[in-house]
Amino acid sequence: MKIADIELGDRPLFLAPMEDVTDPSFRYMCKRFGADVVYTEFISSDGLIRDAGKSLAKLRIAESERPVGIQLYGHLVEPMVEAARIAEAALRPHRQRKHRKLNRKRIAYRKILLFITI
């Protein structure tokens, strides 16, 4: 199975996204025991736009968790688009955030899946 340029093998195991369950420690354990893809808890688009600590904390993803799905939710399109941009920027490797002149194709987005619920 392949999603964009992420190769997941023939029968990948996906961790179901669960609010108040799929925190970093749970995702770590699931990856350790064979999950191919894990997901964050729901992240509020309004919370990301307003720099809410709880929403930003849910974006803390270790390199070992990738590929990881990020779930954003909201009810208006414009804040959802801005939240998707914030989530995407937050998950770029630190050294690539510093070098904005890099070719966008080389930036390591390929291990991030973004799921948006409106």
C-alpha positions in Angstrom: 0.0 0.0 0.0 1.2 3.5 -0.8 -0.1 6.9 0.3 1.5 9.7 -1.8 5.2 8.7 -1.6 4.9 6.8 1.6 5.4 3.1 1.1 3.6 1.1 3.8 4.0 -2.5 2.6 1.3 -5.0 1.6 -0.7 -5.1 4.8 0.0 -2.0 6.9 -1.2 -1.8 10.5 -2.8 1.6 11.3 -3.4 2.8 14.8 -7.0 4.1 15.1 -7.1 7.7 16.2 -8.6 8.1 19.7 -9.1 11.3 21.6 -7.4 11.3 25.1 -5.7 8.0 24.1 -3.3 8.5 21.2 -0.9 10.7 23.1 2.9 10.5 22.5 3.6 7.7 24.9 0.7 5.5 23.5 1.9 6.2 20.0 5.4 5.2 20.9 4.2 1.9 22.4 2.1 1.1 19.3 5.0 1.8 17.0 7.3 -0.3 19.1 4.8 -3.2 18.8 4.3 -3.0 15.1 2.0 -0.1 14.1 3.0 1.2 10.6 1.1 4.4 10.9 -0.1 6.2 14.1 -2.4 9.2 14.5 -2.5 12.2 16.8 -5.5 13.1 18.9 -7.9 15.6 17.4 -6.3 19.0 17.2 -8.5 22.1 17.1 -7.9 24.4 14.2 -9.0 27.4 16.3 -6.6 26.3 19.1 -3.7 26.2 16.7 -4.4 29.6 15.2 -4.6 31.1 18.7 -1.4 29.3 19.9 -3.3 27.4 22.5 -0.9 25.3 24.5 -3.0 22.1 24.5 -3.4 22.2 20.7 0.3 22.9 20.2 1.3 20.1 22.5 -0.5 17.6 20.4 1.8 18.5 17.5 4.9 17.3 19.3 5.8 14.3 17.3 9.0 12.3 17.6 10.9 11.3 14.5 10.5 7.6 15.5 6.7 8.0 15.3 6.7 8.8 11.5 4.7 8.2 9.4 2.1 9.9 11.6 -1.4 11.1 10.8 -2.5 14.5 12.1 -6.2 15.1 12.7 -7.4 18.7 12.5 -11.0 19.7 13.2 -12.9 22.8 12.9 -16.1 24.3 11.3 -14.8 27.1 9.1 -12.6 26.6 6.0 -10.2 29.6 6.4 -9.1 28.6 9.9 -8.7 25.0 8.8 -6.4 26.0 6.0 -4.3 28.2 8.3 -4.2 25.4 10.9 -3.0 22.9 8.2 -0.2 25.4 7.3 0.8 25.7 11.0 0.8 21.9 11.5 2.8 21.4 8.4 5.4 24.0 9.4 5.6 22.7 12.9 6.5 19.2 11.8 9.3 20.0 9.4 12.7 19.0 10.7 14.3 21.9 12.6 17.2 22.2 10.2 14.9 22.5 7.2 12.8 25.3 8.9 16.0 27.4 9.1 16.8 26.9 5.4 13.7 28.2 3.7 15.5 28.4 0.3 15.6 24.6 0.0 13.7 23.1 -2.8 10.2 22.3 -1.4 10.3 18.8 -3.0 13.3 18.0 -0.7 11.5 18.9 2.5 10.6 15.8 4.4 6.8 16.0 4.3 6.6 12.5 3.0 6.2 11.0 6.5 3.3 13.2 7.6 -0.3 12.5 6.7 -2.8 15.3 7.4 -6.4 14.5 8.0 -8.9 17.3 8.1 -12.4 17.1 9.4 -14.8 20.0 8.7 
